[in-house]
Amino acid sequence: MRQDLHDIQHIGQAIKDLLKQYHLKPKFDEASVVASWEKMVGKPIAKRTKKIYVRNKVLFIELDSPAMKSDLSFHKNHLLKAIEAEFGKEVLKEIVLM
């Protein structure tokens, strides 16, 4: 049996559709942001990050150094824009440094 080419869907799109259908896309996107942390900020900052998680579209970042927290606070807006560019505007609305 030959399947019509219009019925074939790219696997990536099929996964996206499945996540959307089961309302899992927001959690998947949040997990992707956390998993991409080192790639986004580099090893030096990632190594100084004690804890990172997303709750209610807010990215919480706990750093092991007040100096690192101060430095990163100057780049918060740039970091948020980079995350929006990579994952979309609906994933995060704010970053909180601890």
C-alpha positions in Angstrom: 0.0 0.0 0.0 1.3 3.4 -1.0 0.7 6.3 1.3 -0.1 9.7 -0.1 2.7 12.2 0.3 0.3 14.7 1.9 -0.3 12.3 4.8 3.5 12.1 5.7 4.6 14.5 8.4 8.2 15.4 9.5 9.0 13.7 12.8 9.9 17.0 14.4 6.5 18.5 13.5 4.7 15.4 14.7 6.4 15.7 18.1 5.5 19.4 18.3 1.9 18.7 17.4 1.8 15.9 20.0 3.2 18.2 22.8 0.6 20.9 21.9 -2.3 18.4 21.8 -1.5 17.1 25.3 -0.7 20.6 26.6 2.9 19.6 27.4 4.7 22.2 25.2 5.1 24.8 28.0 6.8 22.3 30.3 8.9 21.0 27.4 10.1 24.5 26.6 10.9 25.3 30.2 13.0 22.1 30.5 14.7 23.0 27.2 15.7 26.5 28.6 17.2 24.9 31.7 19.0 22.2 29.7 20.5 24.9 27.4 21.8 27.0 30.2 25.5 26.2 29.7 25.2 26.6 25.9 23.6 30.1 26.4 26.0 31.5 29.1 29.1 29.4 28.7 31.0 27.1 31.1 32.3 29.7 33.6 28.9 31.1 34.4 27.2 27.6 34.3 29.8 26.3 36.8 28.9 29.2 39.2 25.2 28.4 38.9 24.0 26.5 41.9 20.4 26.1 40.9 18.2 27.0 37.9 14.5 26.3 37.4 11.4 27.8 35.8 8.2 28.5 37.7 5.2 30.4 36.2 7.2 31.6 33.3 9.9 33.0 35.5 13.5 31.8 35.3 15.1 31.5 38.7 18.9 31.4 38.7 20.8 30.9 42.0 24.5 31.8 41.7 27.3 30.9 44.1 28.9 34.4 44.0 27.4 37.8 44.8 29.9 39.3 42.2 28.6 36.9 39.5 25.0 37.8 40.5 25.8 41.5 40.1 27.6 41.0 36.8 24.7 38.9 35.4 22.1 41.4 36.5 23.5 43.9 34.0 22.9 41.3 31.2 19.5 40.1 32.3 17.6 41.9 29.5 20.1 40.6 26.9 19.8 37.1 28.3 16.0 37.2 28.2 16.0 38.4 24.6 18.4 35.6 23.6 16.1 33.0 25.3 13.1 34.6 23.5 14.9 34.3 20.2 15.8 30.7 20.8 12.6 29.4 22.4 9.9 32.0 21.6 8.4 34.9 23.6 5.8 32.8 25.3 8.3 30.7 27.3 9.6 33.3 29.8 8.5 36.7 31.0 11.1 37.4 33.7 14.5 36.3 35.1 15.2 36.4 38.9 18.7 36.2 40.1 19.3 34.8 43.6 
